[in-house]
């Protein structure tokens, strides 16, 4: 018997493994793969403080697949994870534990090279306008969106940004990317202004009398913000801005940053450096988005488009 088919400490996973093994009679290797996918899902949901039965909806599952994309998982691997998730929630639906089934309409990841979803500069402005106000959470949210978009940060880089990592006088951020690789990225005046406003008062209000966790961005309880916490904030602000929330995820800001730089004339090499990509081929996908944008403008404005 393979190691995955042995009993685990998670009854949901145990039940799923039994279903695959004894009802569907799948091969041990397939059971191993499906079990590994669901173990990863359940562990991530636990980190995000999301109950896999009572609190999971389609958007949470889409964000999880986007999270796998951010981790560098191949489209084929994410496709299998989607299949595993759909099988897992079909079982829970059959057992009457979830209704409606949150995985029913879970879209398949594109095979081959994925084109990132980007939003227009006007949509970024709408997101920021949704955070207008003097309340600490409004000031914090604007600072986060300005920073994530203004520096093209990964979600992990944003939420792990430390108090000593921001040089706002010279407009730089020190960022720790994948593999703990460090890079320094410039930020513009909008992000600097939003960060200063947040750091000069609202952050202290959120922290209160608690010990400082050392990260720039805090949740309403004065603790370090989680990836899921930022996702919920972004989704809330997207709804308030009248934008399609299901299309706007934390990584959307990073994709939009890269694409907008290319639209503005930045070289691919510069964008590669700013994003912290090891290989130029990883950055080249944004040129496809750029070509799509040019084609759209041509069709819209050329008299014979």
C-alpha positions in Angstrom: 0.0 0.0 0.0 1.4 3.4 -1.0 2.2 5.9 1.7 -0.7 8.3 0.7 -3.3 5.5 1.2 -2.3 5.1 4.8 -4.4 6.8 7.4 -3.7 10.5 7.9 -4.5 12.9 10.7 -7.2 14.6 8.6 -10.6 12.7 8.4 -11.6 14.6 5.2 -8.5 13.4 3.5 -8.9 9.9 4.9 -12.5 9.7 3.6 -11.4 10.9 0.1 -8.6 8.4 -0.1 -11.0 5.5 0.9 -13.4 6.7 -1.8 -10.7 6.7 -4.5 -9.2 3.4 -3.4 -12.3 1.3 -2.6 -15.1 2.9 -4.6 -13.4 4.2 -7.7 -10.7 1.6 -7.5 -8.0 3.9 -8.9 -4.4 2.9 -9.1 -2.2 3.5 -6.1 -0.2 6.1 -8.1 -3.3 8.0 -9.0 -4.6 7.9 -5.4 -1.2 9.2 -4.3 -1.4 12.1 -6.7 -5.0 13.1 -5.9 -4.3 12.8 -2.1 -1.2 15.0 -2.4 -3.3 17.6 -4.3 -6.0 17.7 -1.6 -3.5 17.6 1.2 -1.9 20.7 -0.3 -5.4 22.4 -0.6 -6.3 21.6 3.0 -3.0 22.7 4.4 -3.3 26.0 2.5 -6.9 26.6 3.6 -5.8 26.0 7.2 -3.0 28.6 6.8 -5.6 31.0 5.3 -8.0 30.2 8.2 -10.7 29.1 5.8 -12.9 26.2 6.7 -12.9 23.7 3.8 -16.6 22.9 4.2 -18.4 25.9 5.7 -16.4 28.8 4.2 -15.1 27.7 0.8 -16.7 29.2 -2.3 -15.7 29.2 -6.0 -13.6 32.4 -5.6 -11.5 30.8 -2.8 -10.8 27.8 -5.0 -9.9 30.1 -7.9 -7.5 31.9 -5.6 -5.9 28.6 -4.6 -5.3 27.7 -8.2 -3.8 31.2 -8.7 -1.7 30.6 -5.7 -0.3 27.4 -7.4 0.4 29.5 -10.4 2.4 32.0 -8.3 4.4 29.1 -6.9 5.4 28.2 -10.4 3.4 25.1 -10.8 3.0 24.0 -14.4 -0.4 24.3 -16.1 -0.6 20.4 -16.3 0.0 20.2 -12.5 -2.7 22.8 -11.8 -5.0 21.0 -14.2 -4.6 17.9 -12.1 -5.1 19.8 -8.9 -8.4 21.2 -10.4 -9.5 17.6 -11.2 -8.6 16.5 -7.7 -10.5 19.4 -6.1 -13.6 18.7 -8.2 -13.5 15.0 -7.2 -13.0 15.9 -3.6 -16.0 18.3 -3.5 -18.2 16.0 -5.5 -17.7 13.5 -2.7 -18.5 16.1 -0.1 -21.6 17.1 -2.0 -22.8 13.5 -2.3 -22.4 13.1 1.4 -24.5 16.2 2.0 -21.6 18.1 3.6 -21.4 21.0 1.0 -24.3 22.7 -0.9 -23.9 24.1 -3.4 -20.7 22.5 -4.6 -18.1 25.3 -4.8 -16.0 23.4 -7.4 -18.7 22.8 -10.0 -17.8 25.6 -12.3 -14.1 25.8 -11.5 -12.4 26.8 -14.7 -9.6 24.7 -16.1 -6.1 26.3 -16.2 -5.0 27.0 -19.7 -2.5 24.5 -21.2 0.8 25.8 -22.3 1.7 29.5 -21.6 -1.0 31.3 -19.6 -1.8 34.9 -20.5 -2.0 36.8 -17.3 -5.2 38.8 -16.6 -4.5 42.5 -16.4 -6.7 45.5 -15.6 -6.6 49.0 -17.1 -5.0 51.9 -15.3 -8.5 53.4 -14.9 -9.4 50.3 -12.9 -6.4 50.7 -10.6 -7.6 54.3 -10.0 -11.1 53.0 -9.2 -9.6 50.5 -6.7 -7.7 53.3 -5.0 -10.7 55.6 -5.0 -12.6 52.8 -3.1 -10.1 53.2 -0.3 -10.5 57.0 0.1 -11.1 58.0 3.6 -9.5 58.7 7.0 -10.2 55.4 8.8 -7.1 53.3 9.6 -8.3 50.4 7.4 -9.0 52.6 4.5 -5.6 54.2 4.7 -4.0 50.8 5.1 -5.8 49.3 2.1 -4.8 52.2 -0.2 -1.2 51.8 0.9 -1.3 48.1 0.2 -2.8 48.5 -3.3 -0.5 51.4 -4.1 2.5 49.3 -3.0 1.5 46.0 -4.6 0.8 47.7 -7.9 3.5 50.4 -7.7 6.3 47.9 -7.1 4.9 44.8 -8.9 5.1 42.7 -5.8 4.1 39.1 -5.3 1.6 38.6 -2.6 4.1 36.9 -0.3 6.5 39.8 -0.9 3.9 42.3 0.0 2.7 40.7 3.2 6.2 39.9 4.4 7.5 43.4 3.8 9.3 44.3 7.0 9.5 47.6 8.9 13.1 48.1 7.9 12.5 47.2 4.2 11.1 50.6 3.1 13.4 53.5 2.3 10.8 56.1 1.6 13.2 59.0 1.5 14.9 57.5 -1.6 11.8 55.7 -2.8 13.1 52.1 -2.6 11.8 48.8 -1.2 14.0 45.8 -0.2 12.0 42.7 -1.3 12.6 39.0 -0.6 11.4 36.9 -3.4 11.3 33.3 -4.3 14.1 31.3 -2.7 14.7 34.2 -0.3 16.4 36.0 -3.2 16.6 39.7 -2.3 16.1 42.6 -4.7 15.6 46.3 -4.4 12.8 47.9 -6.4 11.8 51.6 -6.9 8.4 52.9 -5.9 6.7 56.0 -7.2 5.3 59.0 -5.5 1.8 57.6 -5.1 3.0 54.6 -3.2 5.4 56.6 -1.1 2.7 59.1 -0.1 0.2 56.3 0.7 2.8 54.4 2.8 3.9 57.5 4.7 0.3 58.3 5.5 -0.3 54.8 6.8 2.9 54.6 8.8 2.5 58.0 10.4 -0.6 57.0 12.4 -3.0 54.3 11.2 -0.5 51.4 11.6 0.0 52.4 15.3 -3.8 52.4 15.8 -4.1 48.9 14.4 -1.1 47.7 16.5 -2.5 49.1 19.7 -0.7 47.8 22.8 0.3 44.5 21.2 3.9 43.5 20.4 5.0 44.5 16.9 5.2 41.6 14.5 7.6 43.5 12.4 5.7 43.5 9.1 4.5 46.8 7.6 1.0 45.7 6.9 -1.2 44.6 9.8 -4.7 43.2 10.0 -7.5 44.6 12.2 -6.2 42.7 15.2 -2.7 44.1 14.9 -1.1 40.9 13.5 0.7 40.3 10.2 -1.6 40.2 7.3 -2.1 36.9 5.5 -2.4 36.2 1.8 -6.1 35.4 2.2 -6.5 38.5 4.3 -5.2 40.6 1.4 -7.3 38.7 -1.1 -10.5 39.5 0.9 -9.5 43.2 1.2 -8.9 43.4 -2.6 -12.1 41.7 -3.4 -14.1 44.0 -1.0 -12.5 47.1 -2.6 -13.2 45.7 -6.1 -16.9 45.3 -5.3 -17.0 48.8 -3.9 -15.3 50.1 -7.1 -17.9 48.4 -9.3 -15.3 46.1 -10.8 -15.7 42.3 -11.5 -14.3 41.0 -8.2 -14.0 37.4 -9.5 -11.5 38.7 -12.1 -9.3 40.6 -9.7 -6.9 38.7 -7.5 -3.7 39.8 -5.7 -1.5 38.7 -8.6 -3.6 40.8 -11.0 -1.9 43.9 -9.7 1.6 42.4 -10.4 0.6 41.4 -13.9 -0.9 44.8 -14.6 2.2 46.5 -13.3 4.4 44.6 -15.8 2.1 45.1 -18.7 1.6 48.8 -18.1 5.4 49.2 -17.9 5.7 47.6 -21.3 2.9 49.7 -22.7 4.9 52.8 -21.5 8.0 51.7 -23.3 10.1 49.8 -20.7 12.4 47.2 -22.0 11.8 43.5 -21.3 15.1 43.3 -19.5 14.1 46.1 -17.1 10.8 44.5 -16.4 12.5 41.1 -15.7 14.8 42.8 -13.2 11.9 44.6 -11.5 9.8 41.5 -11.2 12.7 39.4 -9.9 12.4 36.8 -12.6 15.5 34.5 -13.0 14.9 33.9 -16.7 13.8 36.3 -19.4 11.5 33.7 -20.9 9.3 34.0 -17.7 8.9 37.7 -18.4 8.3 37.3 -22.1 4.7 36.2 -21.5 3.9 39.9 -20.9 4.8 40.8 -24.4 1.9 38.6 -25.6 -0.4 40.7 -23.3 1.2 43.8 -24.8 0.5 42.6 -28.3 -3.1 41.9 -27.4 -3.4 45.5 -26.1 -1.9 46.9 -29.3 -4.3 44.8 -31.4 -7.2 46.1 -29.4 -6.2 49.7 -29.8 -5.6 49.2 -33.5 -9.1 47.7 -34.0 -10.7 50.5 -31.9 -9.0 53.5 -33.5 -7.8 52.6 -37.0 -10.3 53.8 -39.6 -9.9 50.4 -41.4 -9.4 48.3 -38.3 
